[in-house]
Each structure stands twice: as structure tokens, then as C-alpha cells.
Amino acid sequence: MYKNLRDFISKLESEGELIRISTPVSSIYEIAELTDRQAKSPNGGKALLFENTDKSFPVITNMMGSERRISMALGVEKPEDITKRIDSLLHQVTSPKDSVTDMLKMLPLLGEVAKWFPKKLRRRGECQQVVLTGDMASLDALPILKSWGCDGGRFITLPMVGTLDPQTSISNVGMYRMQVFDSKSTGMHWHMHKTGARHYEGYKKAGKIMPVSVAIGGDPAYTYAATAPMPDNMDEYLLAGFLRKKPVRLVKSITNDIYIPEDCDFVIEGYVDPSEAKAIEGDFGDHTGFYSLKDLYPIFHVTAITHRKDAIYPATVVGIPPQEDAYISIATERIFLAPIRLVMQPEIVDMTMPTAGTSHNIATISISSRYIGQAEKVAQGMWSAGQMMFNKYLLITPAGTDIRNTESMAHLLKNCDMTQSVIRGRGIYDVLDHATAVTGFGGKIALDLTKNSDKDSTPSLPDNFVLPVGVTMRTDLLSKWSTVLLFAENCADIDLTQIASQSGVDCNCIALFYTRAESLTANELLWLAAANTEPERDIAIVNGIATVDARAKVAGVEGNPKRFPNVVTSLPEVIELVDKKWAEYGIGEFIESPSLKYRKLLLTDKAEW
């Protein structure tokens, strides 16, 4: 694997996966706008290395933002290779051992596993070539990005946040965004379901200061491992060692006892005082494509900053999909499919999380179905397991289905009997989900597509199909997806039940969006619908038709969330600046700003409406 981040960057460049930009650029908006244009290019575009920033360090973005680059980051030819490697490993571990000879055959495997465990070094690391403490340890020196027009400030977006369990001293590495408050402090965005938040509560109960060390950069396997949905008390650097096929070498932080990768680029050391009042953090243009709005989070105080002499600052830009995180999710699918099959759901054959679902909102699985109720069993199991508990919409297909093929999925959905296939539930949501009235909790829907008939239906609408005044219609998804798209003003009183109850309506879904979404593609509408709906409130089955109110919700109305965010877009002046400088960047054919399309969806000029 890679010696450090520069080694990975060299590999990207040699493989034609990197663009260098030597033109001076600002870490406030400009880098993010250029990255967004590249990330939404075919196949994720290229990684961007900004060599001339407004600080002393270069910035790399979109470094894992394609199937090829995430594969390169994890040392494989394609993501499926990881699945095969884990399947092989688990087969060796779990296969019956009938003799001493069979057991002895395990010894080489045990030797290989031992090589993955992190190693603690008794010296300083390359990440500590420069040590800054006291007043010299200033976050102002780092090219920390501010990405979107309504962001509350600059955010560290690829931090590997290291903490210790206050009772067991077991380490955890998680990725929690960090808003810069001033040169010596940031927010610490620990969600209630995350290990970092559990550690924080433990220190608070014990009345102790909580040490924290934040690593940035190094081998990209470290960054990936920090995002992975590892079980509690499992070492993320062990996963990184497995992916690298060699151990992560760790060194002790300068001002606390937390160990960090010796070859990372930056380390920000400090502490959180649980007795201290929390601070307002946000707004932040998030991976959901919407702003996560202001809320109270703990304050992280900086005690030291260390870095390599040749440090490069890695950052990711999140927002309306597709972005870099979509490709990181592909790796997660492949890595955790085998353990899911082994531990939780052995009938699962394959799993994917479409980009439009922004990781958790939509998941599609195929299963080997042998008995009545198996799909229901799988749905309930998935909704109670690990980070799959955040899933909102689950499609369950029969084994042999190519769940990444749109033709295969369209055929199944078109011939689905909604009266028989819908499985409803309630459960945990990601706290970033903005559609539910109760933060972190709401309704869920699974579709059992294993029950489908072989008939090939021909969806249609009657000649006398009537729409309410002010409602327009698109039927471009009717024949293939059995779906009718309706558009109306956001606050219009539209009775979807009455529309679906008309005689002769033959389709499986009628979805209502607000008028300004009418020009979006099918994938973009799927993203919007998955984000803006809570299944219990917004989806009904009427005469065998699923009616979906996918409009933005009016905040404060009974049953709706108390606040509702806007979509994430660049400011007009930032778009204009990048347009004017395009030739200076020297990065090839002009790419139009994606925000020009999405700004039509804005309901106000603020983060919420």
C-alpha cells in the first residue's frame, strides 16, 4: 500500500486520476465549487490537487471520488475484490475442522491476521516533524474549507477523531465534522448514536476532561476506516491494517495518551470539557444534499498541532449527490456484505445503496427466499443492525436479481403488487434526516419484490384522467417504472387519495413534488423524494397505488418537523468567479456549475425556510 498521502497522490497522477491546479485559489468557497463540478462529472471526474492555496499547505479533494480511485485507495482492482477477500477469510475461519491437520492449516492464516494489528512505536512519527504548542498552535494556519453559501463557517471534513473509552481505555476512531469557532477551538459533531458521543457521556459522568487527538491525511485506508460502520470497541486501525495488508504504525500524541498514525499529515491535539456548556454548531451543507441546521455540540479545545514538513491537507466536499462519499459508500457495501451474511442475515446474496439514497435512505438487497415471511424477517433484522438501523426505504429482491441494473429493477417494480408487498415499520433514523417530526425516529417501508408475478404489465392512465387546478404532470416514467410524477406549489392543498382513486388509473406510484423540481432527472427526483419524506406520514396505499408527498414540509405544522432545511448550493458570485477564472485553472473543457440547476429548488436564501 502507500507510505503516506504523497505516495497515494503520486499513484493517482501516474494513473491519470489527478489534476494539479497551480492557480491561486481560496479555501473559502472556491475550492468547493471547483470540486463540486469535478465530482459531478462522468464517473466522478478527477482528484484535484490545489498547489497554491491561501495558506501554506496544498489541498487535495475528491481523492476517493470514483470507483477506480476508491479501489486504488484500498489496494484492489475493483470494490468486489474486497468482498472476495473477506468471503475467503471467513470461509477459512468458519469451516468445520475435523482433524488436527485441519487445525494446523489455520496457522498461516493466524500469522497473516497478526500482521494487521496496529503497532505502537516508541518514538515520534513523521506527523510530528513540526510541533506547535501554545499560541503557535493555530487553526488559522490550515486551509480548512468553507464550502457552501449558508455554511456557519469553515469545517474540517476528513478528521480521524481519536478518543478513549473512559472505563476500558479502548480507542475509537470516528469521522465527525469539526466547525472552526476560532484559532483554538472547534465544534465536535458527535451524533447521539456514535461511539464518540458515548465516550463523551462517560467522561461527563466521571467528571473528567476528555482527551482527543484528530489525525488528518496519511494512507487513505486510514481515512476510509474512520468512516466505516465498525462495531463498538473494534479498532478502526485494525480494519485499515487488513485493507493495507500491513499494520498501521502508531505514535503517541504530544499532549495526551492517544496514539495516531505516524505517517499522517496533520494531528490536532486537544480536549473536550464535558462540564462546559455546549456551543451552537452549523449550519452545514451536508451529504444529504440539504443543510444540517444549527444545534448544540461540545467544544474541542486545541493544545497542539503537529504536521509533516511536506504536509498536504485532504478535504472532502459533501452536498447534493453524487459526491465523493457515494464512492466511499460503495466500498462499505463490499466490505460489510460478508459479515452481514455471516452474523445477521445469511439469506442475503447482495446489497447496494444507490447514490440517490445518500447512504442510508435507500438500500436494495437480494435474498435467497425459502419460506413465507422471510422478507419481513430480513427487513426487521436489517432495521435493527448497526448503521442499517438508519435505513428508511428497503427493496428486497429475489436471488439472481442484478440489483445494480436499472432494467432488472424497473421490471420488478413495475410488476409489484403494492397491496401485498409493502412492509411497514418504525425505528431509528440518522439525526441528519430532516423529514421526520421526531429527530432520530420515524417510519420505514420495505417492498417485498420476491412475491412478484411474471406478468409484464402495461401501466396507463385513462383518457379522462383529471388533475386539480395548478397541478402539472410528467409521464416519462410511467411505462418503465409505473410511476406518475405530479408537480404543484409547495403549500397547495392536494388530495393524492382522490387523484389515485380515479377509475382506470393503472400504475404503482403517484409522486407529488413542488413545481420548481419539475426539470430534475429521475435520479434527482428519487434523491429529493427519499430525503423529503417520512414513510408513515407521507406514503399511503390507495387502490393498490403508492401515493408519495415528496414536497418540502411546512415546518411547525402538526406532524411535520419543527424546522426544514434548504438544499445545498453555491452562491451566485462564487459561480461567477469560477466561471471567469476557468481558463486560468488549466483543467480542460469548461464544466458548468451544478448549482445553477439546484438553486431553482431554494425556498429562501437561508439554510432553512
N, C-alpha and C positions, 0 to 999 in steps of 0.2 A: 504494500500500500504506500501511502505518502509520508515523507519525512515531516512535512509541515504544509501550511496553506500555500506557500510559494511553489512547492513541488507540485501540488494539485493544479495550480494555475498554469504552470509550465505544460503540464499534460493537456489541459484544456486547449491551450494555444496550439500545441503541436497537432492536435486533432481537429483544428479549425472550429473550435467551440467557444472562442473568446474574441472579443473586440476590445482593443485598447483605445481609450479616449484621452488624448493629451491636452485638449482644450480646457481652460479653466472652467470649473463647474461649481455650483453652490450645493451644499448639503441640505439647504432649505428649499424644498420643492423640486429643484431642477433634476437632481439625480433620480428622484422617484418618478418624475414624468417620463424621463428617458427609459427608465427600467420598465414602466408600465407598457410603453409602446413596444418594447422588445419582447416582454413576457407574453403579450397577446398576439405576437406574430406566429405564423405557422410553426408547429412543433416546438413552441416555447422560445423561438429565436436563439440568441446567443447570450453567454455570460458577458457582463460589461465590467471592465477594469478602468476606473476613473483615476488617472495618474496625477491629476493636477486639481486637487480639491481646495476648499477654503481653509483647510487645516494642514498639518504637517504629514498626514498619512493618506495613502491611496485608499480607495473604497472599491470593493468588488460586490456586485449584485447579480442576482439570477444565476448563481453558480451551480445550482442543482435544478434549474428550471426547465428540464426536458427529460424524456425517458432515457436518452443517451447519457446526459450529464449526471443524473441521479445514479445510473448504473455505474458510471465511471467513479463517482464518489464512493460507492460501496464495493468497488473492486470486482464487478461482474460485467458480463457482456450485455445482459438484459435482466430486468427485475425477476423474471421467472426462475433464473438460475439460483436465486436465494431460496426460493421455495423448495427446489430440488435438493439443495444442500441441507436444509433443515429437515425435510422429509427423510433423507438418508440417515441423518444423525439420530432422529427419533426412532427410526426403524431399528437401528443398531441397539439403541438403549432399551427399547421395549420388547424386542423379540424374545421368545422363550429361550432360556439357557438350560439345555438338557444334560450337560456334562461339564466336567472341569475344563475340558478342552475349549468348549464354547465360552466359558467364562474367561479363560486366558486370552481368547481372541479379543476381548474387550480392552486389554491393557494398552495397546497402541492408541485406542480412542481416548482412554483416560489421560494418556500422555499429551495428546493433542489438546484436550479440554484444559489441562493445566496451563497451557501456554496462553490461554485467553485471559486469565485473571490479571487484573491490574497489578503493577509493581511499583512500590514506593521507593523512591531514591533518597539517599541521604546527602543531597547537595541541591544547589539552586539549579533551576532549569533555564532553557533559552528564553522562556517567557519572563524571566527575571533579570535579563541583561541590563535593563534600565529600571531602577526602583525610585518611585516618587512617593514621598510621605508628607504629612503636614500640609502647608499651604501649596506645595508643589503638586500635590495630588488633585488635579483639577479636571473635571469632566469637560471643561471648555476646550481642552486640547484635542478632543476626539471628534471626528467628522460624523457625529450622530445625526441621523436623518430626521427631518420633518417632512412628511410625505404628502399630506392632503390638506385641502383648504381649511377644514374645520378642526384639524388636529389641535389638541391642547398644548402641544409643544413638541420637542424632539424626543424620539423614542429609540432606545436600544432594542432591536428587533430579533437578534440572534444570540441572546445571552444564555450561557450554560450556567444556571444558578445552582451553586453547590451549598447544601445545608446538611446538618447532622441531626438525627433523631435525639432529642434531649435525654431520653431514657437509655437507649441502646447504643448511641453514637454511630449507628449505621448511616452511611451517607446517601444522599439523594441528589440527582442532577435533573433539573427540570428547566423548561424554557418558558419563562414568564416575562412579558414585555416590561420595560422599565422607562417610565417617563422622567426626563430630566427636570427637576424642580429648580436647581441652581448648581453651581460648580461642585458642590459637595454632597448632594442628596438627590435621590430619585424615588419614584413610587415603586412598589413591589406588587405586581398584579397577580396575587395568589388567589385563584378561584377556590371556592369552598370545598370542591371535590378533590383538590390536588394535594399531593404529599407535602409540598412546601407550606400550605395552609395548615395542615395537621401539625407539622413541626412547630409552626408559629404559635398555635394554640397550646402546645406542650410547654414551650418556653414561657408563655404568658401565665400558665397555671403554676409553673415552678418559680415564677418571679425572677427569671434570669434574662440577661441580654442574649440575643440570638446572633451568633456569628454567621456571616455569609461571604462566600467568595464567588465572583462571577468571571468565568473564563469566556473568552471570545476568540474564535478562529482556531487555527491548528488543522489537523487532519479532518476533512469534512465528515468522517464517520462519527466524530465526537458530537458535532452539531446535530447530525441525524439522531443519534442515540438519545440526546436530550429531549427530542420531540416525541420519542417512541412511547406508546402506552404500556410501559413496563409495570408488572405487578409491584405493589408496595413492598419496600425493603429489598428489592432486587437492584443490583448495581448496574446503572446505565453504562458504566465504563467496561463492564463485562460484556455487554452486547456489542459495544464498539470493538472490543478485542476479538470477539467472534467474527465480526464483519471484516476486520483488518487481518485476521489470522495471525495476529501477534498482539502482545499485551500493550495496554496503554500505560506509559511510564509517567508516574505522578510525582510531583514535588509539593512540599508543604508551603502554604501561603506564608507571607512575611509577617502578618499581624494576627493570624489566628491559626487554628489547627486543621483547617480544611485543606485537602490535597486537590491539586489541579493538574491537568496535562502539562508536562514540562515543555512541550513544543507548541503550545498555543500562542496566539499573537498578543493578546492583552489579558490582564487579570485586574479586576476591580474588587478590592477587598473592603470589607466594612462590617456593619452590624445593623440589626433592627432591634429597637427597644419596644417590646410588647406593651409596656406601660404607657407609651407615648400615644397621644391621640392620633388617629388615622388622618390622612390628608386627602383632599379631593384630587382624583386622578382622572384623566380623559379630557375631552373626547378623543377617540382614536379610530381612524379608518381601518376596520378590521377585515379578517379573511372571509367573513360572511358577505362582504360587499356593502355592508352598512356600517355606520359608526356605532361603536360601543360607547355608551354615554357616560357622563361623569358619575363617579361613585367614590366611596371612601376605601382607601387601601393603606397598608403600612408604609412607613418611610424607611428607606435604606440610606444609611449614612456612610460615606466613603472615608476609609482610613488610609488606604494606599492604592496606587495604581502602578502596576509593573507591565513591561512590554518588551518584545524583541526589538533589537535595534532596527531591523528591516520590516517592522510590523505592517500588515495590511488589515484594514478594518472591513470585515464582512457584514453585510446588511441584507435583509430581505424586505421586499415591499409587498404588502398584502392589500387586498381590495376586491373589487368585482372580479370573479373568476373569468378566465384562467390566470393564475399567478404561480409563482414558484412552489407554493405549498401544495398545489394539486399534484405535482410530480413526487413530492415527498410522501404524500398520501399513497401513491402507487407502491412505493417501497414498503410502506406499513402494511398494505394489503398482503403483499407477497410474504413478508417476514412473519406475520402473525396468523396467516391462514393455517399453517400446520399445527401450531399449539392450540388454536381454537378447535380444530378437528379432534385433536388428541384428548383435550381436557374437558371441553364443554359439549360440542356438537359433532359427534363422529359422522353423522349423515351428511354434513356439509361437504360438497365437492369443490366449489369455487365461490369466490366472493369478490365484489368490486364496489367501490364507492365513486359514482360518477362525479365529474368535476362540478357539475351544476349543483350538487348537494353540499358543496363546501365542507367535505369530510363527513360530518355526522348526519346531515339532514336526510340523505338518501343512501340506501345500500341495496344491492342486488346480490342474491345468493342462489346457487343451485344445490339441490339436495337429492339424495337417494331416498325416495319415499316408499315405505313398505306397509304402512298401516294408517288407518283413519286417525286424524288429529295430529299427524306428525308435523305438519306445517305450523299448527298452533303451538306445539311444544317447542319447535325451533324458534319461533318468534318470541315467545316469552323468555326462553333461555338467552337469546341474544340481547334482549332489552334489560337483562339483569346482570350482564357480564362486562366487567371492565369499562372501557370507554364506549363500547357499543351501547351502553345504557343511555347515551345521548341521542341515539338514532330516533328519527321521527317517522320516516317512511321506509318500509322494508318490502322488497319484492322477492317472493320465493318461487323459484322456477324448478322444473324437473331436471334431474341429472341429464347431461348431454346437451343442455342449452348453452349456446355461446352467448354468455351474458354481456359481452362487450360488443356484440353485433347488433346494430340497430334494427336490421330486418328481422332477426330472430325475436327480439323483444317486442317489436311492433306487432308481429303475428300473435304472440301470446296475449298482449294487452288488448288487441282488437277483438279477440275471441273470449275474453274474460267475462264471466257472469258475476256482475257486481253484487247481486243479492246473495251469492253463495261464497264469494271469495274474500270478502272483507273481514279482517281480524282486527278488532279494536283493543286498545289497552291504554293504560296511563302509567306514567313513570317519570324518571329523572330526565331533565334537559340540561344541555350546556347552558351556563349562565349567560353566555353571549347571545342566546336565542332571544330575539326581541318580540316575537309574536304572541307569546303566552302571557296570560294575565298574572300568573304567579311565577316569579323568577325561579328558574330551575326545575319546573314541574309542569306537566301538561299531558295532552292526549297523544296517542300513537296509532298508526294504521299499518297493517301488513296486508299484502294481497297474495293469496294462495293461488298461484298460477299453475300449480301441479294438477288442478282439477279441470283444466280447460278441455273442451271438446276439440275434435279435429275439424270441425266445420270452419269454413272460411267466409265469415260474414261480410256483408257489403253495407257499411254504415251509410245512412242517408237522413235527410230532413224532408218533411212534407213541403209541397209547393206552397201551402198556405201558412208556413211557419211564421209566427208573429213575434216581433221584438218590441219591447217597450220603447217609448219615445226617448231619444238620446243615446240609445244603445247601438253600437255597430258590431259587425261580426266578421270573423275570418274563418274560412272553412278549409284552409290549405292543409290542416292536419286531420281532416275528417276521414278520408279514405284509408290512410295508412295507420293512423293512431286512434281512430274512432273518437276524436276529440273536437269539440266546437269551442272556439275562442270568442268571448264577448268582451266588449270594452265600453266603459261608462265613466262618467265623472266620479271621482273617488268617494264623495259623500252621497251620491244618488241612492235613493231607496229602490233597490232592485230585488224582486222576488224570484230567485232562481228556481224555487219549487214550482211556481206557476209556469215558467218557461219550459222546464223539463217535463211537465205533465201534459203538454200538448199532444194530441193524437198524431201518431205516425213518426214521432221522433225516435230514430234508431241510432243510438251512439252510446258510448260508455262513459263519457265525461263531458261536462259543460263547465268551463273555467272562466271566471269573470275577473278582468284586470281593469286598472284605471286607464283612461283614454291615452295618456301620454306614453304608455307601454306598447302601443299598437304596432310600432315599427320594429320591435325586437324580434330576434330569431327564436326558433323553437327552444333551443338550449337556454337562451337568455330568459325566456318566459318560464322555463322549468326552474331555473335558479330563483327567479322572483317569487314564483308560487311556493316553492319549498321554504323559502325564508319568511314569507309574509303570512303563512297560515299556521293555525293550531288545529289539528285534525278534529278534535272534539267540538270545537266551536264553528269551524269554517267548512267542514265537509259533511254533506248529507247524502244519503242514497234515496233517490226519488224515482220510482218506476224502473229500478234497475240501472239508473244513471247516477254517477257520482257528480254532485254539484259542488264546485270549489270556488269560494270567495277569496281570490288571491290579491285583492286590493290592499293598499296600506290601511292600517286600522286607525280609527279616530281615537286618539289617546283619551283615557278617562271615562269613556262610555262603558257602562256596565258589561263586564265580561271581556273587555279589551285591556291591553297593557296600560299602565299609568303614563308611560312615555313611549314614543315611537320614533325611531331614527330615520334619517335621510340616507340615501345611497352615497357612496364614496366617489368623489370626483376631484379632478384638478381645478384650480382657479383659472378663469379665462386669461388672466395676464401671464400665468405660467405657461399655458399652452402657446400663447403668442410668442413668448420669449424663446421657447424651444424651437418653434417653427422658424423664427428669424435666424437662429444660430445653427440650424440643421447642417448647412454646408460646412460650417467650421468644425463640427464634430468628426467629419470624415468617416461616417459609419454606413455609407451606402445609400440606397434608394430611400426616399422620403417615406416615413410612416406617419399616418395621421393619428392624432390623439384619440384613444378610445373614449376619453371623457366627453368628447363632442356629442357622442350618441347618448351617453348616460346622464348628462346634465339635463336632458329633457325629463328625466324621472324626478328631479328635485322638487320637493313640495314647498320648501323655504330655502333661504340662503344660509341656514344654520345647520347644526348637526342633528337637530330634531325638529319636529313640526307639531 
